[in-house]
Amino acid sequence: MSLAEILHGLLFDFTLRTVALGAAVLGALAGALGCFAVLRRQSLLGDAISHAALPGIVLAFVLTGSRATPVLVLGAGIAGWLGTLAVLAIVRGGRLPEDTALGIVLSVFFGFGMVLLTWVQGRPDARQAGLDTFLFGQAATVLPADVALVAGVGSAAALITVLFWKEFKLLSFDPDYARALGLPMGRVDLLLTGLLVVAIVLGLQMVGVVLMSAMVVAPAAAARQWTDSLRTMVLLAGVLGATAGVTGAALSATARGVPTGPTIVLVASGIVVISLLAAPRRGLVAEVMRAARVRRRIRADAVLLDLYALSRQHARSAHPHALGTLQTMGGRERGVTASLRTLEARGWAAPSAGEHWAITEEGQLRAEHLLRTGVGGEDPESVEGAEGGAES
Amino acid sequence: MTAMEFEVQLLAVVVAVACALPGCFLVLRRMALLSDAISHSILLGIVLAFFWVQDLASPVLIVAAAATGVLTVALVEALHATRRVKEDAAIALVFPALFSIAVLLIARHAGDVHLDVDAVLLGEIAFAPLRRFEWNGVDLGPRSLWVMGIILLLNAAFLALVYKELKLSTFDAGLAAALGFSPVLLQYAFMSVVSVTAVGAFDAVGSILVVALMIAPPAAARLLTHRLPLLLLLSALIAAASALLGFHVALRLDASIAGCMAVATGVLFFLALLLAPERGALARILLRHRQRLEFAGLMLTIHLLNHEGTPRASEENRLGHLPEHLRWSRDFALRVARHVEREGLVIQGPGDRLELTPLGREAARHLMVR
């Protein structure tokens, strides 16, 4: 299928349009709210919530006999919410580490969901068919009404996030300070976690229990690489999440038998990899280049100092010295020429016939400056040293 | 009990114990959720190995799956080492990606792969006895029982072999490194053991139950003891009990055995959380209660000492006066008075007068001096 056909499908194919729209809204919601979870080192809370939601889905069906999305989502939400409370209770009550609490809640709630699911499936009630699509998600079952639900609840969640922006920000970065200010951080925590629960249960139908955690973490982790501002990060994570949603939905529509959930997750993972590599300041490529530049500067400084030391041996400082001498002094043969070219470009060294080099007036000043401040220090005339990665 | 039921129960117990032993160290080393990550991502190894050997029973699958488990740990640590993402985020990024690839591969080749993703997640231990291990035409029992039995022995042997090293690196990684043990080597050896266990177990019980069996019994045991050997023993016992409990409940309800076993681990953990002798919720409520009473009793002796021999002593040192003076409820005052009397610090005089015993006077003076 060509790109044009995919675009045409996105715009005019009813199912694909619905799925893509749903995935986009969901990706934006989960991505934006995921930022807080990632910053608070709660990335795996999403995993626990999504697994804990399963018994709620089945119980909601058993109690109401309805398979309508809002009913099941409500059940999932209540169960997910109870799961997070259970995590809190285990951590506080038993003084166990948080990851242990998450693991217990995740597996026990999910196991309970499986018990309920197999029990329901054993009953002569045909309406239960399809409840297990929540395990892996089935985007094709998404209806326009579901998309409207996700969009409606999502807007409400976005509004709450805007209203409580200050509190959420404080909670993410300095909850102790916020508590000292007298803000009820316990309740703010519950509210924020509640929003996360909402985002996750809304996504279960599309992406499924197992992969939903990736929708929460991946866009946020990717967005973190590009910015140090929370506002930008949340907005960017929303955009990246939506992009992953639409792209994944479109890709899975190009071939038969390609499930939507895993495709969306893989696209989101791809975005993370690109962000980790290519982000301008925190990116790994940028770091490698930065390290190479610093190494070059230090090598050039060392050669300049050698040249300076040689020049002090002669009455005339502009006396040229053989390349071989400098290579011997530097203890290495390779790279000395490159360093000399760098120095020449800066006007600190000048070549003369037969691979000889001499230090210039400016080079002497620079060398004396280096001897005072130390090799590899910032170059006073250049501002390129002004970068310093913000370490998280 | 039919022979098949017996075999299923035996398998369940073996799986539970095999998971719980390395699980203790996962919980202690705060790597509980790596078991979640591993138990999902090994699916990729199984799928890839299946494409290669085209045989679901091949031992190559186990090796490949275990290798994927170790790869997961390596990827998480590599991602964490870039210092661009925290460790929890690294876990949440790696395993969904690997799991997604596996699901996509299965979906793309649905026709040729007889691999059901549902079965992988949930497992079906009830069918395990159907796959027999035969040798020269002699039936030697269910295949997974052999596999899990060997894995259990391997786990026990591994723990016995590196017990000292594992203990040291778990509780004081810095000292272990300083003494010349290689934490990295040990870490990867341990994670290989976890991976192999997860692979063997998830064939029988599904990946989610692997997580439950690896984490919940050791966590429950952790609440019951502070000693490592006891922790290992209790985890194994709790795991085995969960397995049997889960099996029988599942039989009654005609529901998923793996699911019921997971719930049983949860129930036993909850009981431990509630009833553990020192760290349990109930024990701590009782402790707080007792401490409150003891503190109030000492307050009372000090109060009595203060007024002893003063003109107002007969008025102050009365039980009926305590609610007013110490702001206690009548009921609480009565309980405190009974407590100090039992301790031999105070005796009730005529009327509701309270008088210090020599022992009580000594206790109050001692406190006042401090």
Chai-1 contact restraints between the chains, C-beta under 6 A:
chainA,res_idxA,chainB,res_idxB,connection_type,confidence,min_distance_angstrom,max_distance_angstrom,comment,restraint_id
A,V38,B,A89,contact,1.0,0.0,6.0,A-B,restraint_1
A,R41,B,K86,contact,1.0,0.0,6.0,A-B,restraint_2
A,R41,B,D88,contact,1.0,0.0,6.0,A-B,restraint_3
A,S43,B,D88,contact,1.0,0.0,6.0,A-B,restraint_4
A,S43,B,A89,contact,1.0,0.0,6.0,A-B,restraint_5
A,S43,B,A92,contact,1.0,0.0,6.0,A-B,restraint_6
A,L44,B,L33,contact,1.0,0.0,6.0,A-B,restraint_7
A,L44,B,D88,contact,1.0,0.0,6.0,A-B,restraint_8
A,L44,B,A92,contact,1.0,0.0,6.0,A-B,restraint_9
A,G93,B,L273,contact,1.0,0.0,6.0,A-B,restraint_10
A,G93,B,A281,contact,1.0,0.0,6.0,A-B,restraint_11
A,G94,B,L223,contact,1.0,0.0,6.0,A-B,restraint_12
A,G94,B,L273,contact,1.0,0.0,6.0,A-B,restraint_13
A,L96,B,A219,contact,1.0,0.0,6.0,A-B,restraint_14
A,P97,B,R30,contact,1.0,0.0,6.0,A-B,restraint_15
A,D99,B,R30,contact,1.0,0.0,6.0,A-B,restraint_16
A,D99,B,A32,contact,1.0,0.0,6.0,A-B,restraint_17
A,D99,B,L33,contact,1.0,0.0,6.0,A-B,restraint_18
A,T100,B,V27,contact,1.0,0.0,6.0,A-B,restraint_19
A,T100,B,A32,contact,1.0,0.0,6.0,A-B,restraint_20
A,T100,B,I215,contact,1.0,0.0,6.0,A-B,restraint_21
A,T100,B,A219,contact,1.0,0.0,6.0,A-B,restraint_22
A,G103,B,A32,contact,1.0,0.0,6.0,A-B,restraint_23
A,G103,B,L33,contact,1.0,0.0,6.0,A-B,restraint_24
A,G103,B,V211,contact,1.0,0.0,6.0,A-B,restraint_25
A,G103,B,I215,contact,1.0,0.0,6.0,A-B,restraint_26
A,I104,B,I215,contact,1.0,0.0,6.0,A-B,restraint_27
A,I104,B,A216,contact,1.0,0.0,6.0,A-B,restraint_28
A,I104,B,A219,contact,1.0,0.0,6.0,A-B,restraint_29
A,I104,B,F269,contact,1.0,0.0,6.0,A-B,restraint_30
A,S107,B,I208,contact,1.0,0.0,6.0,A-B,restraint_31
A,S107,B,V211,contact,1.0,0.0,6.0,A-B,restraint_32
A,S107,B,A212,contact,1.0,0.0,6.0,A-B,restraint_33
A,S107,B,A262,contact,1.0,0.0,6.0,A-B,restraint_34
A,V108,B,A212,contact,1.0,0.0,6.0,A-B,restraint_35
A,V108,B,A262,contact,1.0,0.0,6.0,A-B,restraint_36
A,V108,B,G266,contact,1.0,0.0,6.0,A-B,restraint_37
A,F110,B,I208,contact,1.0,0.0,6.0,A-B,restraint_38
A,G111,B,A212,contact,1.0,0.0,6.0,A-B,restraint_39
A,G111,B,G259,contact,1.0,0.0,6.0,A-B,restraint_40
A,G111,B,A262,contact,1.0,0.0,6.0,A-B,restraint_41
A,G111,B,V263,contact,1.0,0.0,6.0,A-B,restraint_42
A,F112,B,V263,contact,1.0,0.0,6.0,A-B,restraint_43
A,M114,B,L122,contact,1.0,0.0,6.0,A-B,restraint_44
A,M114,B,S256,contact,1.0,0.0,6.0,A-B,restraint_45
A,M114,B,G259,contact,1.0,0.0,6.0,A-B,restraint_46
A,V115,B,A255,contact,1.0,0.0,6.0,A-B,restraint_47
A,V115,B,S256,contact,1.0,0.0,6.0,A-B,restraint_48
A,V115,B,G259,contact,1.0,0.0,6.0,A-B,restraint_49
A,V115,B,C260,contact,1.0,0.0,6.0,A-B,restraint_50
A,V115,B,V263,contact,1.0,0.0,6.0,A-B,restraint_51
A,T118,B,A255,contact,1.0,0.0,6.0,A-B,restraint_52
A,T118,B,S256,contact,1.0,0.0,6.0,A-B,restraint_53
A,W119,B,L253,contact,1.0,0.0,6.0,A-B,restraint_54
A,W119,B,A255,contact,1.0,0.0,6.0,A-B,restraint_55
A,G122,B,D254,contact,1.0,0.0,6.0,A-B,restraint_56
A,L211,B,P96,contact,1.0,0.0,6.0,A-B,restraint_57
A,S213,B,A92,contact,1.0,0.0,6.0,A-B,restraint_58
A,A214,B,P96,contact,1.0,0.0,6.0,A-B,restraint_59
A,V217,B,A89,contact,1.0,0.0,6.0,A-B,restraint_60
A,V217,B,A92,contact,1.0,0.0,6.0,A-B,restraint_61
A,V217,B,L93,contact,1.0,0.0,6.0,A-B,restraint_62
A,A221,B,V85,contact,1.0,0.0,6.0,A-B,restraint_63
A,A221,B,A89,contact,1.0,0.0,6.0,A-B,restraint_64
A,G257,B,A107,contact,1.0,0.0,6.0,A-B,restraint_65
A,G257,B,A110,contact,1.0,0.0,6.0,A-B,restraint_66
A,P259,B,A107,contact,1.0,0.0,6.0,A-B,restraint_67
A,P262,B,S100,contact,1.0,0.0,6.0,A-B,restraint_68
A,P262,B,V103,contact,1.0,0.0,6.0,A-B,restraint_69
A,P262,B,L104,contact,1.0,0.0,6.0,A-B,restraint_70
A,V265,B,P96,contact,1.0,0.0,6.0,A-B,restraint_71
A,V265,B,S100,contact,1.0,0.0,6.0,A-B,restraint_72
A,L266,B,S100,contact,1.0,0.0,6.0,A-B,restraint_73
A,S269,B,A97,contact,1.0,0.0,6.0,A-B,restraint_74
A,V272,B,L93,contact,1.0,0.0,6.0,A-B,restraint_75
A,L276,B,R84,contact,1.0,0.0,6.0,A-B,restraint_76
A,R282,B,R84,contact,1.0,0.0,6.0,A-B,restraint_77
